[in-house]
Amino acid sequence: MKYKNIFPVSRMCQILGVSRSGYYDWCKEPESPRSKENQILLKHIKQIHAESNKNYGSPKIRNELLKLGFTCGHNRVARLMHENGIVAKVVKKVRPRGSVIKLGTENPNILDRQFIWEKPNKAWATDITYIPTSSGWVYLCVFLDLCSRSIVGWSVASHMKTEMVLQAFDRAIAKRNPGKDLIIHSDQGSQFGSNAFRNYLEENNFIQSMSRRGNCWDNACVESFFRLIKVEELNDYRFQNIEEVQYIVFRYIELFYNRRRIHSLLNYMTPAEFEEKISA
C-alpha cells in the first residue's frame, strides 16, 4: 500500500497475482474475518494456558475453547499455539531407586491392569516418588482412585519408611471411608510388603495387589500422575526444604488437580466433577 504513489496499482497487482478489486477490498478492510477470529482465539488461548499454569496442550485448550462457545478445530488451535510459541511443559527425568521385597514374598497382581472402574472406592493405586531439595531428597506417597483419578490421600516425608505410606493411607481412609474388599495396588516396594502395611490391609478387609517385578506399566496410572505433578508443578521450583514441598504438593493436589484439572479420560471433567456426576 505504501508503494501506490510510486508504481501503478494495476502493475503491482499483476506482479503479485491479485485482482485490482481484491486489492481495493483489502484497502477498505485489511484484516480478514478469519484473521480477526484468530486474534480473538489467540487471546483466549493465552488466558487458558496461563490459568493452567502453562500445563495444557492444544487438545485441552481446544476443549476449554469449546466450553466457551468457540467453534474451532484442533489443528487450528495447535497452529496458533505453535506460531506464538505457546507450549505445554515437558518432564525432567530424575528417578533414584528404592528397595524391593524378597522374591517369592510378593502378592499376586490382582488388579491386572484393570485401570477403568465404574464406581469410586473399589480400587486404589499407590506409589512413592522422589523430590530433590537443597536439604536432600524428600518423598511423596499418594493413593489414587482408579475410577475418578482423584488423589484420595497423600503424604510428604524426609524418609521412605512404611510410616509415610500409612500416613497417606490413613488420610485416604478418613476422607473416603471405603468398604471392605477395596483393592490396594502397588509395586513391590519394601514399604508395601512390610508387616505393618499388610496387617493394616488385613485388619480392614482390604485386598492387596502388586505389580510384577520391574514392570512399571502394571502401575501406570500412578506413574502418570507423578509425571504430571513434576511437569506441571514441581519442576518449576528449586526447593530449599520439606516445608516448601509440602505446601506446593498441597496446592497442586487439593486446589488444582482434584478440583480444577480436566482429564481427557473423564470426558474433560475434573475428578471432583466426574465423581459428582456418577453419584447423581
Helices and strands as residue ranges (DSSP letters): H 9-16, H 20-28, H 33-51, H 58-67, H 74-83, E 123-133, E 136-145, E 151-157, H 162-176, E 183-186, H 195-203, E 207-210, G 216-219, H 220-232, G 234-236, H 242-250, I 251-257, G 264-266, H 271-279
